[in-house]
Amino acid sequence: MKCPFCGYLDSKVVDSRPAEDGASIRRRRESLACHKRFTTFEVMETLPVVVIKKDGSRQSFDRSKLLNGMIRACEKRPVSFDTMEKMVDEIEQILQNEMNREVPSAQIGEMVMDRLKDVDEVAYVRFASVYRQFKDISTFMSELNKLLQEK
C-alpha cells in the first residue's frame, strides 16, 4: 500500500478490525520509510448484477428501487423498515452469490413475493397485484384463492 505522505510503497499493518457490520476491514498502517500512520479500508469486490426487464431492456440492479416497491406494498401495514431491509439484503445476497450476472426481473419479483407472503399477506397481495398486473377482479380472486389454499 502506497503511503499518502511520502509515496513509499511498503507499509506494515499495525491494527485490523471489522468495520460497517463486517462488510469491510479497517486497517491502520505505518509507512516503513517516514513512519507516519494512515488508515485503509478493505472491501469485498462485488460484481454488478444486470436486471433484464419484461420489455427486454437491461439496467443495473438498484436495491433502492426494490426497497421502495416493498415500502409501497407494506404501507400502513405492521411491517418494520428493518424487516424490509433484511428482505432486500437477503435478495441482494442471493443475486450476488449466483454465477449469472444477468437476472430476469420476474425472478426478482418472485423472490420478493415469497418473502412478503411469509411476512404480511396484505402486502403480498398488493405487491402481486402490481407485479403480475392483475387485469380484473377474477385474476385478483384467483391469487387470493391460491393464498387461502396454501394455508
MIRO-986420 format. One record per residue (C-alpha): x, y, z. Coordinates in pm, whole numbers, padded with zeros to 5 digits, always signed. Example, Ala and Ser with C-alpha at 12.3 -4.5 7.8 and 13.67 -1.06 7.14 Angstrom:
# MIRO-986420
+01230-00450+00780 +01367-00106+00714 
//
This chain:
# MIRO-986420
+00000+00000+00000 +00145+00336-00104 +00197+00588+00178 -00011+00906+00121 +00260+01117+00289 +00589+01003+00134 +00472+00776-00151 +00679+00479-00031 +00522+00151-00148 +00583-00062+00162 +00392-00035+00486 +00312-00259+00777 -00030-00326+00927 -00044-00201+01285 -00409-00280+01360 -00701-00453+01181 -01066-00460+01281 -01404-00515+01114 -01594-00205+01005 -01951-00143+00885 -02111-00459+01028 -01835-00680+00896 -01874-00566+00535 -01522-00422+00531 -01197-00426+00727 -01034-00113+00866 -00656-00128+00876 -00410+00112+01044 -00084+00109+00853 +00257+00259+00912 +00494+00360+00635 +00829+00184+00655 +01002+00498+00523 +00852+00800+00707 +00685+00604+00994 +00361+00804+00962 +00035+00617+01011 -00268+00609+00782 -00594+00419+00757 -00713+00197+00473 -01034+00004+00419 -01053-00334+00254 -01391-00407+00092 -01515-00719-00081 -01547-00663-00453 -01897-00715-00586 -01981-00772-00948 -02267-00571-01096 -02596-00750-01147 -02794-00656-01457 -03173-00688-01449 -03349-00793-01770 -03683-00613-01776 -04003-00757-01928 -03954-00549-02244 -03602-00691-02291 -03417-00378-02180 -03137-00408-01928 -03046-00194-01630 -02824-00225-01324 -02976-00378-01014 -03088-00099-00782 -03163-00205-00427 -03338+00126-00355 -03597+00053-00627 -03660-00286-00472 -03691-00136-00124 -03926+00137-00248 -04153-00126-00405 -04167-00310-00075 -04235+00011+00116 -04532+00087-00111 -04668-00267-00068 -04625-00253+00311 -04769+00097+00352 -04994+00118+00661 -04910-00243+00746 -04731-00370+01059 -04405-00444+00874 -04098-00270+01012 -03845-00094+00791 -03575-00325+00934 -03771-00629+00816 -03798-00485+00465 -03427-00400+00461 -03340-00753+00572 -03551-00895+00288 -03374-00669+00036 -03033-00765+00183 -03125-01133+00153 -03237-01097-00210 -02930-00893-00299 -02702-01152-00137 -02868-01434-00332 -02824-01241-00657 -02457-01173-00578 -02395-01541-00498 -02540-01661-00826 -02291-01704-01105 -02530-01546-01355 -02470-01169-01383 -02799-01112-01570 -03123-01181-01385 -03478-01152-01522 -03697-00907-01331 -03953-01188-01300 -03711-01387-01084 -03658-01089-00851 -04032-01027-00830 -04093-01389-00731 -03825-01363-00463 -03995-01054-00319 -04339-01219-00322 -04204-01533-00149 -04074-01320+00135 -04375-01089+00160 -04611-01388+00173 -04441-01503+00495 -04432-01153+00649 -04767-00993+00559 -05035-01136+00329 -05191-00800+00251 -04855-00659+00144 -04803-00974-00064 -05135-00925-00247 -05060-00556-00303 -04718-00634-00449 -04855-00921-00658 -05137-00705-00798 -04886-00454-00934 -04617-00706-01025 -04848-00951-01202 -05056-00667-01348 -05398-00800-01248 -05637-00705-01526 -05965-00771-01348 -06121-00896-01027 -06112-01263-01135 -05731-01270-01156 -05719-01092-00820 -05957-01351-00671 -05760-01643-00815 -05446-01513-00642 -05638-01478-00315 -05774-01832-00354 -05419-01965-00406 -05313-01789-00087 -05607-01938+00105 -05536-02289-00025 -05174-02266+00092 -05297-02201+00447 
//
